[in-house]
Amino acid sequence: MNEKRTLVQKIKQFLGSLRLPKHFNKRGPKRYTVKQHVLAWLVKQATKSSFRLNSELCSELRISKAHFTTLGKAVKRYPKWLWNKISSFNSKEKVVALDATGLERTRSSQYYQWRIDSKYKVKKCIKLSIVIGIKTKRVLRAHVRARPRHDVLDAKKLITDKRIYLADKGYNSEKLFEQTYNLEGLLMTPSKKTWKKGFYRKKMQKLYNQKLYAKRNNVESIFSSLKRRFGSSVMSRTFQLQRAEILSRIAVYNITALIYKLFSTRPLFFSLQLF
């Protein structure tokens, strides 16, 4: 219980720095604030509990005494920018990695449904695209899409500032090269044998560095840690709650990474060798 209280205290400090509005509804009851609902939702994702169990846990932690159905109704009404703001992390590091993965809508995977010859059709997975920092190993930005689409479509929304972006061959696009060039950044991807044309592609390939590109594997380890920590599927049914669930998992991951860094028990000489 003490570990949960320390995590709740860190989440409260994090939500206080975001300066969220007190209420979103102009009319109707205002018994619970936005901060209380978001805090209860983050605690639900951190503990991987159900709505009923999370309601009892929040009551014990003195967060709120709301009914278990109140949280789902409130989170479904919250706008998209709120979850984007919660899941983002400000960092000035120059080298970042970009990649995407899929999350199942049900706990039983598509492969399992195919092996048992299930009559129920499993919907396509949810696509999650993220930008992570190489040094901090935290998620800087994230984008959730209801269905799988090409990586270039999500990368246009994630590449927004001057950085060195490390990505795989799926992001080798002339439009992305032009976008990063206009931002005075660099998109580093392996070259394709069949794709040799493009003014900005040739310009970027001259600056390709294999040693620096090898650090792109850090994004794969973050995907692995997220799925090992929270699972490879989502519990929610509607896409609004699914997006809020995935982005809040990223927020909890960033907060716990900060806690581990603050209370690390590594020897001083070992931490100095790493840097």
MIKE-32266 format. One line per 8 residues: number of its first residue (from 1); their letters; for each residue x, y, z of N, C-alpha, C. Coordinates in Angstrom, 2 decimals, padded with zeros to 5 digits, m for minus. Layout:
BEGIN
NUM) A) X,Y,Z,X,Y,Z,X,Y,Z  ...
***
This chain:
BEGIN
1) MNEKRTLV) 000.83,m001.20,000.00,000.00,000.00,000.00,000.87,001.26,000.00  002.03,001.18,000.68,002.92,002.35,000.70,003.46,002.65,m000.70  003.78,001.59,m001.47,004.25,001.81,m002.84,003.18,002.45,m003.70  001.93,002.05,m003.50,000.84,002.65,m004.26,000.66,004.11,m003.89  000.85,004.44,m002.59,000.70,005.83,m002.17,001.81,006.71,m002.76  003.03,006.20,m002.82,004.11,006.98,m003.43,003.86,007.21,m004.91  003.33,006.19,m005.59,002.99,006.35,m007.00,001.88,007.37,m007.18  000.87,007.35,m006.30,m000.23,008.31,m006.38,000.28,009.73,m006.15
9) QKIKQFLG) 001.21,009.89,m005.21,001.78,011.22,m004.95,002.52,011.75,m006.17  003.27,010.90,m006.86,003.97,011.33,m008.07,002.99,011.68,m009.19  001.92,010.91,m009.29,000.91,011.20,m010.31,000.22,012.52,m010.00  m000.04,012.81,m008.73,m000.65,014.08,m008.35,000.26,015.25,m008.71  001.55,015.12,m008.46,002.49,016.18,m008.83,002.54,016.36,m010.34  002.47,015.26,m011.07,002.50,015.33,m012.53,001.24,016.01,m013.06  000.06,015.68,m012.53,m001.18,016.29,m012.98,m001.25,017.77,m012.59  m000.66,018.12,m011.45,m000.63,019.52,m011.05,000.19,020.38,m011.99
17) SLRLPKHF) 001.23,019.81,m012.58,002.06,020.58,m013.51,001.39,020.79,m014.87  000.36,020.00,m015.19,m000.31,020.12,m016.49,m001.31,021.26,m016.54  m001.77,021.72,m015.37,m002.74,022.83,m015.29,m004.02,022.50,m016.07  m004.62,021.40,m015.71,m005.86,020.98,m016.35,m007.04,021.81,m015.85  m008.08,021.96,m016.65,m009.27,022.67,m016.17,m009.97,021.89,m015.06  m010.70,022.61,m014.23,m011.36,021.96,m013.10,m012.51,021.09,m013.57  m013.30,021.59,m014.52,m014.43,020.85,m015.06,m014.51,021.11,m016.57  m015.06,020.13,m017.29,m015.30,020.29,m018.72,m016.76,020.63,m019.02
25) NKRGPKRY) m017.65,020.23,m018.16,m019.08,020.46,m018.40,m019.50,021.81,m017.83  m020.20,022.60,m018.64,m020.71,023.89,m018.18,m021.98,023.71,m017.35  m022.76,022.70,m017.68,m023.98,022.40,m016.95,m023.88,021.01,m016.34  m024.79,020.74,m015.45,m024.79,019.43,m014.83,m024.01,019.41,m013.52  m023.96,018.27,m012.87,m023.28,018.17,m011.57,m021.76,018.29,m011.71  m021.16,018.93,m010.73,m019.70,019.11,m010.69,m019.17,018.60,m009.35  m019.50,017.39,m009.05,m019.10,016.80,m007.77,m017.63,016.41,m007.77  m017.14,015.86,m008.91,m015.75,015.42,m009.01,m015.04,016.23,m010.08
33) TVKQHVLA) m013.78,016.55,m009.85,m013.01,017.37,m010.78,m012.34,016.49,m011.85  m011.81,017.15,m012.87,m011.09,016.43,m013.92,m009.85,015.76,m013.36  m009.19,016.42,m012.45,m007.98,015.86,m011.86,m008.28,014.58,m011.10  m009.42,014.52,m010.40,m009.78,013.30,m009.68,m010.06,012.15,m010.63  m010.78,012.43,m011.72,m011.09,011.37,m012.68,m009.83,010.87,m013.38  m008.96,011.78,m013.79,m007.72,011.37,m014.48,m006.82,010.59,m013.53  m006.74,011.03,m012.28,m005.93,010.32,m011.30,m006.47,008.91,m011.05  m007.79,008.78,m010.94,m008.40,007.46,m010.75,m008.17,006.58,m011.98
41) WLVKQATK) m008.20,007.18,m013.19,m007.97,006.41,m014.41,m006.52,005.94,m014.51  m005.57,006.77,m014.12,m004.17,006.36,m014.14,m003.89,005.28,m013.10  m004.54,005.37,m011.94,m004.39,004.32,m010.93,m004.96,003.00,m011.44  m006.04,003.07,m012.19,m006.63,001.86,m012.77,m005.67,001.19,m013.74  m004.98,001.99,m014.56,m004.03,001.41,m015.51,m002.78,000.90,m014.82  m002.34,001.58,m013.77,m001.13,001.16,m013.06,m001.36,m000.15,m012.31  m002.55,m000.33,m011.75,m002.85,m001.54,m010.99,m003.51,m002.63,m011.84  m003.89,m002.31,m013.09,m004.55,m003.27,m014.00,m005.79,m003.88,m013.35
49) SSFRLNSE) m006.57,m003.03,m012.71,m007.77,m003.48,m011.99,m009.02,m003.19,m012.80  m010.13,m003.80,m012.42,m011.42,m003.56,m013.05,m012.03,m002.27,m012.51  m013.15,m001.86,m013.08,m013.80,m000.64,m012.63,m014.29,m000.77,m011.19  m014.83,m001.91,m010.84,m015.31,m002.10,m009.46,m014.17,m002.10,m008.46  m013.10,m002.84,m008.76,m011.96,m002.89,m007.85,m011.26,m001.54,m007.77  m011.19,m000.83,m008.90,m010.55,000.48,m008.90,m011.36,001.49,m008.07  m012.68,001.37,m008.07,m013.51,002.25,m007.25,m013.23,002.05,m005.77  m013.07,000.80,m005.35,m012.74,000.53,m003.95,m011.33,001.00,m003.60
57) LCSELRIS) m010.41,000.81,m004.54,m009.02,001.23,m004.29,m008.91,002.75,m004.18  m009.60,003.47,m005.05,m009.57,004.94,m004.99,m010.22,005.47,m003.72  m011.21,004.74,m003.21,m011.83,005.13,m001.96,m010.86,004.95,m000.79  m010.08,003.87,m000.81,m009.09,003.64,000.25,m007.95,004.65,000.17  m007.55,005.03,m001.07,m006.48,006.01,m001.25,m006.97,007.45,m001.12  m008.25,007.63,m000.83,m008.86,008.95,m000.64,m008.75,009.83,m001.89  m008.96,009.20,m003.03,m008.99,009.96,m004.29,m010.41,010.42,m004.59  m011.35,009.49,m004.60,m012.76,009.81,m004.80,m013.58,008.61,m004.34
65) KAHFTTLG) m014.86,008.86,m004.07,m015.79,007.82,m003.66,m016.90,007.67,m004.68  m016.55,007.82,m005.95,m017.55,007.75,m007.01,m017.94,006.31,m007.30  m019.10,006.16,m007.94,m019.56,004.85,m008.37,m018.65,004.34,m009.49  m018.56,003.02,m009.64,m017.61,002.47,m010.61,m017.98,002.80,m012.05  m019.25,003.12,m012.32,m019.64,003.50,m013.68,m019.35,004.97,m013.99  m019.10,005.77,m012.97,m018.88,007.20,m013.18,m017.58,007.46,m013.93  m016.55,006.69,m013.63,m015.24,006.91,m014.24,m015.27,006.68,m015.75  m015.90,005.59,m016.18,m015.96,005.29,m017.61,m016.75,006.32,m018.39
73) KAVKRYPK) m017.84,006.80,m017.82,m018.64,007.82,m018.49,m017.89,009.14,m018.61  m017.13,009.49,m017.57,m016.40,010.76,m017.59,m015.23,010.71,m018.57  m014.46,009.61,m018.55,m013.30,009.49,m019.42,m013.69,009.47,m020.89  m014.84,008.88,m021.20,m015.30,008.82,m022.58,m015.61,010.21,m023.14  m015.96,011.16,m022.29,m016.30,012.51,m022.73,m015.09,013.43,m022.85  m013.97,013.03,m022.29,m012.80,013.92,m022.29,m012.20,014.01,m023.70  m011.70,015.20,m024.08,m011.19,015.39,m025.45,m009.87,014.67,m025.68  m009.49,014.60,m026.95,m008.28,013.89,m027.35,m007.02,014.61,m026.88
81) WLWNKISS) m007.04,015.96,m026.90,m005.83,016.72,m026.54,m005.44,016.50,m025.09  m006.40,016.15,m024.23,m006.09,015.90,m022.83,m005.18,014.70,m022.68  m005.49,013.61,m023.38,m004.67,012.40,m023.27,m003.34,012.57,m023.99  m003.32,013.35,m025.08,m002.04,013.64,m025.73,m001.12,014.44,m024.82  m001.70,015.35,m024.06,m000.90,016.16,m023.13,m000.38,015.34,m021.98  m001.18,014.39,m021.51,m000.76,013.55,m020.39,000.34,012.58,m020.81  000.23,012.02,m022.01,001.20,011.01,m022.46,002.49,011.60,m023.00  002.55,012.89,m023.28,003.76,013.50,m023.85,004.78,013.79,m022.76
89) FNSKEKVV) 006.04,013.87,m023.18,007.15,014.14,m022.25,008.10,015.11,m022.92  008.39,016.21,m022.22,009.25,017.25,m022.79,010.72,016.87,m022.59  011.45,016.85,m023.69,012.88,016.54,m023.65,013.57,017.27,m024.80  014.77,017.77,m024.54,015.51,018.53,m025.54,016.58,017.69,m026.25  016.55,016.37,m026.05,017.57,015.54,m026.70,017.36,015.52,m028.22  018.47,015.44,m028.92,018.44,015.57,m030.37,018.13,014.27,m031.08  018.58,013.15,m030.55,018.42,011.86,m031.22,017.22,011.13,m030.63  016.25,010.80,m031.48,015.05,010.08,m031.05,014.80,008.93,m032.03
97) ALDATGLE) 013.95,008.01,m031.63,013.58,006.85,m032.47,012.08,006.84,m032.69  011.68,006.36,m033.85,010.28,006.35,m034.27,009.91,004.96,m034.75  008.79,004.44,m034.24,008.33,003.12,m034.66,006.86,002.95,m034.26  006.26,001.84,m034.70,004.84,001.55,m034.42,004.68,000.09,m034.09  003.59,m000.22,m033.38,003.25,m001.59,m033.01,001.74,m001.73,m032.97  001.26,m002.96,m032.78,m000.17,m003.22,m032.73,m000.58,m003.78,m031.38  m001.79,m003.43,m030.94,m002.36,m003.92,m029.69,m003.70,m004.60,m030.00  m003.90,m005.76,m029.42,m005.12,m006.53,m029.66,m006.31,m005.90,m028.95
105) RTRSSQYY) m007.47,m006.01,m029.57,m008.69,m005.49,m028.95,m009.26,m006.46,m027.92  m008.91,m007.71,m027.99,m009.34,m008.71,m027.02,m008.12,m009.44,m026.49  m008.30,m010.10,m025.37,m007.17,m010.83,m024.77,m006.77,m012.05,m025.58  m007.69,m012.62,m026.32,m007.35,m013.74,m027.20,m006.87,m013.19,m028.54  m005.68,m013.56,m028.96,m005.07,m013.01,m030.15,m005.73,m013.56,m031.41  m005.42,m012.93,m032.54,m005.94,m013.40,m033.83,m005.41,m014.79,m034.17  m004.18,m015.05,m033.81,m003.60,m016.37,m034.09,m004.32,m017.45,m033.28  m004.65,m017.14,m032.02,m005.37,m018.12,m031.19,m006.77,m018.37,m031.75
113) QWRIDSKY) m007.45,m017.32,m032.19,m008.78,m017.49,m032.77,m008.72,m018.33,m034.04  m007.66,m018.17,m034.80,m007.50,m018.96,m036.03,m007.22,m020.42,m035.72  m006.41,m020.67,m034.69,m006.06,m022.06,m034.35,m007.26,m022.83,m033.81  m008.12,m022.20,m033.03,m009.28,m022.90,m032.48,m010.47,m022.86,m033.44  m010.27,m022.20,m034.59,m011.32,m022.11,m035.60,m012.59,m021.48,m035.01  m012.40,m020.30,m034.42,m013.52,m019.63,m033.76,m014.47,m019.03,m034.80  m015.77,m019.04,m034.48,m016.76,m018.48,m035.37,m016.83,m016.95,m035.26  m016.34,m016.41,m034.14,m016.40,m014.98,m033.93,m015.19,m014.31,m034.60
121) KVKKCIKL) m015.46,m013.30,m035.37,m014.40,m012.59,m036.06,m013.72,m011.59,m035.12  m012.41,m011.61,m035.11,m011.64,m010.68,m034.29,m011.35,m009.43,m035.11  m011.65,m008.28,m034.54,m011.41,m007.03,m035.25,m009.91,m006.78,m035.40  m009.58,m005.92,m036.33,m008.18,m005.59,m036.56,m007.59,m004.88,m035.34  m006.29,m005.00,m035.19,m005.63,m004.47,m034.01,m005.56,m002.94,m034.05  m005.29,m002.36,m032.89,m005.10,m000.92,m032.77,m003.64,m000.60,m033.01  m003.37,000.45,m033.75,m002.00,000.81,m034.08,m001.53,001.93,m033.17  m000.34,001.75,m032.58,000.28,002.73,m031.70,001.62,003.14,m032.28
129) SIVIGIKT) 001.80,004.42,m032.55,003.06,004.97,m033.04,003.63,005.91,m031.99  004.91,005.78,m031.71,005.54,006.58,m030.65,006.88,007.13,m031.12  007.31,008.18,m030.45,008.65,008.76,m030.59,009.29,008.71,m029.22  010.44,008.06,m029.11,011.10,007.89,m027.80,012.47,008.56,m027.83  012.92,008.98,m026.65,014.26,009.54,m026.52,015.29,008.45,m026.34  016.42,008.56,m027.01,017.45,007.52,m026.93,018.12,007.52,m025.56  018.39,008.68,m024.99,019.07,008.75,m023.69,018.10,008.52,m022.53  016.98,009.21,m022.54,016.03,009.10,m021.43,015.21,007.82,m021.48
137) KRVLRAHV) 015.03,007.24,m022.68,014.21,006.03,m022.88,012.79,006.24,m022.38  012.24,007.38,m022.73,010.85,007.69,m022.39,010.10,008.06,m023.66  008.80,007.91,m023.60,007.96,008.21,m024.76,007.72,009.72,m024.80  008.15,010.36,m025.87,007.99,011.80,m026.01,006.63,012.16,m026.60  006.23,011.44,m027.62,004.93,011.67,m028.26,004.36,010.33,m028.71  003.03,010.28,m028.82,002.36,009.05,m029.22,001.12,009.38,m030.02  000.75,008.46,m030.89,m000.46,008.60,m031.71,m001.13,007.24,m031.82  m002.43,007.21,m031.56,m003.21,005.97,m031.57,m004.19,006.03,m032.73
145) RARPRHDV) m004.24,004.94,m033.50,m005.15,004.84,m034.64,m006.01,003.59,m034.46  m007.29,003.71,m034.84,m008.23,002.61,m034.62,m007.90,001.39,m035.47  m007.39,001.60,m036.68,m007.07,000.49,m037.58,m005.67,000.67,m038.14  m005.02,m000.41,m038.55,m003.67,m000.28,m039.12,m003.69,000.49,m040.44  m002.80,001.46,m040.54,m002.58,002.21,m041.77,m001.08,002.31,m042.00  m000.70,002.96,m043.10,000.72,003.06,m043.41,001.44,003.89,m042.36  002.70,003.54,m042.10,003.48,004.24,m041.07,003.70,005.71,m041.40  003.74,006.04,m042.66,004.03,007.42,m043.07,002.93,008.38,m042.60
153) LDAKKLIT) 001.67,007.91,m042.58,000.56,008.76,m042.19,000.67,009.21,m040.73  001.08,008.31,m039.85,001.23,008.67,m038.45,002.53,009.43,m038.20  003.55,009.16,m039.00,004.83,009.84,m038.81,004.72,011.33,m039.11  003.84,011.71,m040.02,003.66,013.13,m040.33,003.19,013.92,m039.12  002.43,013.28,m038.23,001.93,013.96,m037.03,002.93,013.93,m035.88  003.89,013.00,m035.93,004.86,012.86,m034.85,006.14,013.64,m035.11  006.49,013.86,m036.36,007.69,014.63,m036.70,007.30,016.11,m036.74  007.59,016.82,m035.66,007.12,018.20,m035.53,008.22,019.20,m035.18
161) DKRIYLAD) 009.44,018.74,m034.92,010.49,019.67,m034.51,011.84,019.20,m035.05  012.86,019.98,m034.76,014.21,019.74,m035.28,014.90,018.69,m034.43  014.99,017.46,m034.93,015.66,016.36,m034.25,016.23,015.40,m035.30  016.98,014.40,m034.82,017.45,013.31,m035.65,016.56,012.11,m035.38  015.75,011.73,m036.35,014.78,010.66,m036.20,015.35,009.36,m036.79  015.39,008.32,m035.98,015.84,007.00,m036.41,014.61,006.12,m036.64  014.46,005.60,m037.85,013.28,004.81,m038.19,013.68,003.68,m039.15  012.78,002.70,m039.30,013.06,001.58,m040.18,012.68,001.91,m041.62
169) KGYNSEKL) 012.73,000.91,m042.50,012.50,001.14,m043.92,011.06,001.54,m044.25  010.14,001.24,m043.34,008.76,001.62,m043.57,008.53,003.12,m043.63  009.47,003.89,m043.07,009.36,005.35,m043.06,010.22,006.00,m044.14  010.73,005.20,m045.06,011.55,005.73,m046.16,010.61,006.31,m047.22  010.24,007.56,m047.03,009.30,008.24,m047.93,009.85,009.61,m048.29  009.67,010.00,m049.51,010.14,011.31,m049.97,009.43,012.45,m049.25  008.15,012.25,m048.93,007.40,013.30,m048.21,007.92,013.50,m046.80  008.29,012.40,m046.13,008.84,012.53,m044.78,010.23,013.15,m044.81
177) FEQTYNLE) 011.03,012.79,m045.80,012.35,013.40,m045.94,012.22,014.91,m046.16  011.25,015.31,m046.97,011.04,016.73,m047.22,010.54,017.45,m045.97  009.67,016.78,m045.19,009.14,017.39,m043.98,010.23,017.62,m042.95  011.09,016.62,m042.73,012.19,016.79,m041.78,013.22,017.80,m042.27  013.43,017.87,m043.57,014.38,018.85,m044.13,013.87,020.28,m043.91  012.57,020.48,m044.07,012.00,021.80,m043.83,012.06,022.19,m042.36  012.06,021.20,m041.46,012.20,021.47,m040.03,013.66,021.55,m039.60  014.59,021.45,m040.55,016.04,021.47,m040.29,016.46,020.26,m039.46
185) GLLMTPSK) 015.73,019.16,m039.62,016.07,017.93,m038.92,016.65,016.89,m039.87  016.69,015.64,m039.40,017.27,014.55,m040.19,016.49,013.27,m039.93  016.02,012.64,m040.98,015.35,011.35,m040.90,016.31,010.29,m041.41  016.73,009.40,m040.52,017.74,008.40,m040.84,017.07,007.03,m040.97  016.95,006.54,m042.18,016.37,005.23,m042.46,017.26,004.47,m043.43  017.27,003.13,m043.39,018.05,002.38,m044.38,017.49,002.57,m045.78  018.34,002.54,m046.75,017.92,002.75,m048.14,017.27,001.49,m048.70  016.31,001.68,m049.59,015.66,000.58,m050.29,016.28,000.41,m051.68
193) KTWKKGFY) 016.37,m000.85,m052.10,016.98,m001.11,m053.40,016.12,m000.59,m054.55  014.82,m000.68,m054.37,013.93,m000.27,m055.46,013.62,001.22,m055.45  013.92,001.92,m054.34,013.62,003.35,m054.23,014.93,004.12,m054.23  015.27,004.67,m055.36,016.51,005.44,m055.49,016.26,006.88,m055.93  015.03,007.19,m056.34,014.73,008.53,m056.80,014.33,009.41,m055.63  014.34,010.72,m055.85,013.93,011.67,m054.83,015.07,012.59,m054.44  014.81,013.89,m054.52,015.84,014.88,m054.20,016.19,014.84,m052.72  015.18,014.86,m051.85,015.43,014.89,m050.41,015.91,013.53,m049.91
201) RKKMQKLY) 015.50,012.46,m050.56,015.98,011.13,m050.16,017.49,011.00,m050.38  017.96,011.45,m051.52,019.40,011.39,m051.80,020.17,012.31,m050.87  019.57,013.43,m050.49,020.23,014.38,m049.61,020.39,013.80,m048.20  019.36,013.07,m047.74,019.41,012.48,m046.41,020.31,011.24,m046.36  020.36,010.47,m047.46,021.16,009.25,m047.46,022.65,009.54,m047.37  023.07,010.73,m047.77,024.48,011.09,m047.64,024.90,011.25,m046.18  023.93,011.55,m045.30,024.21,011.75,m043.87,023.90,010.51,m043.04  023.67,009.37,m043.69,023.32,008.15,m042.97,024.53,007.63,m042.19
209) NQKLYAKR) 024.31,007.28,m040.90,025.36,006.79,m040.02,024.88,005.48,m039.39  025.58,004.39,m039.70,025.16,003.07,m039.25,025.30,002.91,m037.73  026.35,003.48,m037.14,026.55,003.37,m035.69,025.44,004.10,m034.93  025.05,005.25,m035.42,023.96,005.99,m034.77,022.62,005.29,m034.99  022.44,004.71,m036.16,021.17,004.04,m036.46,020.98,002.78,m035.62  022.07,002.18,m035.15,021.96,000.97,m034.32,021.25,001.24,m033.00  021.17,002.50,m032.58,020.48,002.84,m031.33,018.96,002.84,m031.49  018.48,002.60,m032.69,017.03,002.57,m032.91,016.37,001.41,m032.17
217) NNVESIFS) 017.14,000.39,m031.80,016.58,m000.78,m031.12,015.98,m000.44,m029.76  016.29,000.75,m029.23,015.73,001.13,m027.93,014.20,001.23,m027.98  013.67,001.60,m029.13,012.21,001.71,m029.23,011.56,000.33,m029.15  012.25,m000.71,m029.61,011.72,m002.07,m029.51,011.70,m002.53,m028.05  012.70,m002.14,m027.28,012.72,m002.52,m025.86,011.62,m001.81,m025.09  011.28,m000.58,m025.49,010.19,000.14,m024.82,008.85,m000.51,m025.14  008.66,m000.93,m026.39,007.44,m001.67,m026.74,007.34,m002.95,m025.92  008.46,m003.63,m025.75,008.48,m004.87,m024.97,008.14,m004.61,m023.51
225) SLKRRFGS) 008.70,m003.55,m022.93,008.42,m003.24,m021.52,006.97,m002.81,m021.32  006.41,m002.07,m022.28,004.99,m001.67,m022.17,004.07,m002.87,m022.22  004.36,m003.82,m023.11,003.49,m004.99,m023.23,003.70,m005.97,m022.08  004.91,m006.05,m021.55,005.12,m006.91,m020.39,004.50,m006.32,m019.13  004.49,m005.00,m019.06,003.95,m004.33,m017.87,002.42,m004.27,m017.89  001.83,m003.93,m019.02,000.39,m003.71,m019.10,m000.35,m004.75,m019.96  000.38,m005.59,m020.68,m000.25,m006.57,m021.55,m000.30,m006.09,m022.99  m000.51,m007.02,m023.90,m000.53,m006.70,m025.32,m001.94,m006.47,m025.85
233) SVMSRTFQ) m002.93,m006.35,m024.96,m004.31,m006.11,m025.36,m004.91,m005.02,m024.48  m006.06,m004.51,m024.91,m006.77,m003.48,m024.15,m008.05,m004.08,m023.59  m008.52,m003.51,m022.49,m009.70,m004.01,m021.81,m010.97,m003.26,m022.24  m010.81,m002.05,m022.74,m011.96,m001.23,m023.10,m012.58,m001.70,m024.41  m013.82,m001.28,m024.64,m014.57,m001.70,m025.82,m014.66,m000.60,m026.87  m014.96,000.61,m026.46,m015.08,001.71,m027.42,m013.71,002.30,m027.70  m013.56,002.95,m028.88,m012.26,003.47,m029.25,m011.85,004.66,m028.38  m012.81,005.45,m027.89,m012.47,006.57,m027.03,m011.79,006.10,m025.75
241) LQRAEILS) m012.33,005.04,m025.15,m011.72,004.49,m023.94,m010.44,003.73,m024.26  m010.37,003.09,m025.42,m009.14,002.39,m025.81,m007.98,003.36,m026.00  m008.25,004.50,m026.65,m007.21,005.51,m026.82,m006.78,006.08,m025.48  m007.75,006.36,m024.60,m007.41,006.87,m023.27,m006.62,005.85,m022.47  m006.95,004.57,m022.63,m006.25,003.51,m021.90,m004.80,003.39,m022.36  m004.57,003.43,m023.66,m003.21,003.27,m024.18,m002.35,004.47,m023.83  m002.87,005.68,m024.00,m002.08,006.87,m023.70,m001.82,007.03,m022.20  m002.77,006.60,m021.37,m002.54,006.66,m019.93,m001.51,005.62,m019.49
249) RIAVYNIT) m001.43,004.50,m020.20,m000.36,003.52,m019.91,001.01,004.14,m020.17  001.10,004.91,m021.24,002.37,005.57,m021.55,002.72,006.59,m020.47  001.70,007.31,m019.98,001.94,008.28,m018.91,002.44,007.59,m017.65  001.84,006.46,m017.28,002.28,005.71,m016.11,003.69,005.17,m016.31  003.99,004.74,m017.52,005.35,004.25,m017.82,006.39,005.36,m017.63  006.09,006.57,m018.11,007.03,007.67,m017.95,007.21,008.05,m016.49  006.11,008.01,m015.72,006.20,008.37,m014.30,006.99,007.33,m013.52  006.73,006.05,m013.77,007.48,005.00,m013.07,008.95,005.00,m013.46
257) ALIYKLFS) 009.25,005.34,m014.72,010.65,005.46,m015.12,011.35,006.56,m014.35  010.62,007.67,m014.08,011.19,008.75,m013.29,011.41,008.32,m011.86  010.48,007.54,m011.29,010.63,007.07,m009.91,011.83,006.16,m009.78  012.00,005.23,m010.74,013.14,004.32,m010.70,014.46,005.06,m010.82  014.45,006.16,m011.59,015.67,006.95,m011.73,016.00,007.71,m010.45  014.96,008.22,m009.77,015.19,008.98,m008.54,015.63,008.09,m007.39  015.05,006.88,m007.30,015.32,005.97,m006.18,016.14,004.78,m006.63  017.04,004.99,m007.60,017.89,003.90,m008.08,018.92,003.53,m007.03
265) TRPLFFSL) 019.20,002.23,m006.90,020.19,001.75,m005.93,021.50,001.35,m006.59  021.73,001.79,m007.82,022.98,001.46,m008.49,024.14,002.20,m007.84  025.34,001.59,m007.77,026.50,002.29,m007.22,026.86,003.51,m008.05  027.49,004.48,m007.42,027.82,005.73,m008.08,028.81,005.54,m009.21  029.84,004.68,m008.99,030.85,004.49,m010.03,030.25,003.81,m011.26  029.23,002.93,m011.04,028.59,002.26,m012.17,027.77,003.24,m013.00  027.05,004.16,m012.33,026.24,005.15,m013.07,027.13,006.13,m013.80  028.34,006.41,m013.24,029.25,007.32,m013.95,029.82,006.66,m015.19
273) QLF) 030.03,005.36,m015.15,030.55,004.66,m016.32,029.56,004.66,m017.47  028.27,004.62,m017.14,027.26,004.60,m018.19,027.21,005.93,m018.94  027.47,007.02,m018.24,027.44,008.34,m018.86,028.84,008.77,m019.30
***
